[in-house]
């Protein structure tokens, strides 16, 4: 079976439309070490005449060979946040302290699915207890969401399950009181992570600008609480460690800082102290000074403030509630003309109230580009970064629909061309 390396490009048009293009879906024969991947990525960049300076960041999964290749290329890198969430949760669920509880739940589901008597009896108990007539959910090792769904359904059907097991004399399968408490805490812990996974899988709105606020929220969620069970404490510790491992690189955090600062919802960055915010403002000004923007452009703000329609698909409020406030940047009048113009634009941007969490970031910049021409150009660069490698994974789904059982003899070069045409001619 042939193996492929997919490369997609993400950007924002002059009309402020988020666009994704397939660049390559090329055969990648073994060995799949970092050197081979690095060479393949360099070849793609050279063929499309893309220099590292023009890239805001490269987004990949957290596979060791991919991470090593990007480090050797010394490119600004963001690990796929969806993959990070998956690794983080899996690390927590694989803890010895909760493994037995999850395994017991899986055995209950397996028992009910294999026993017709148990299945009918469970339905009868659901009716007697006025519970929803829902089937139990089987977890899949490769999808932590399924484990969350399984635990949620076990909690929902707790009374019916216990009554069913007692009548069938299967008490050995019944979770203990402490295990039910652990299940309840695990479901509560994983619920916001599930929301994050769904949010960052979107492709029609900006996602990279929400990564840093979500990391901050995760750190809060993973803080130890007084009523946490011993099992939950171990789970949180494993998840914290994995999260820190995935976002330890300075280049990654620098890029995420800039993405967040250019989001009108999170520009206040209240999770940093004043010194850190001032440092980021200086970095932002330095990047603005290096931009090639016409300084004579009319920067006069419109008479009335411009508001944008909310992004209905983004579950922003439930994820980011309470993560933004408005600091007051310091003024400095002793500046050169161009620097003063940039500083004035930054001050107006930072002093304005943060926008609501439902704001569509791309639409907001489209409507405010004339007011903030320097910042808008930088925003176009950073907010186009996808938070996950989902678009590249969708590319493989497309290739799977092209290479079917009846077209299994397609040459890799033809697979490459057909995938390119399918994605880019739409």
Secondary structure, DSSP 8 states (H G I E B T S, - for coil): ---EEEEEEEEE-TT--EEEEEEEEEE--S--SHHHHHHHHHHHHHHTT--GGG-S-EEE---HHHHHHHHHHT--EEE-HHHHHHHHHHHHHT-HHHHHHHHHHHHHHHHHHH-HHHHHHHHHHHHHTT---------BTTBHHHHHHHHHHHHHTHHHHHHHHHHTT-GGGS--HHHHHHHHHHHHHHHHHHHHHHHTT-SSS--GGGHHHHHHHHHHHTS--TT--HHHHHHHHHHHHHHHHHT--HHHHHHHHHHHHTSTTTTT-TTS-HHHHHHHHHHHHHHHHTS---TTS-----SS-----B-TT--HHHHHTT--------------HHHHHHHHHHHHHHHS----TTB-HHHHHHHHTTT-HHHHHHHHHHTTS-SSSHHHHHHHHHHHHHS-GGGTT--HHHHHHHHHHHHH--
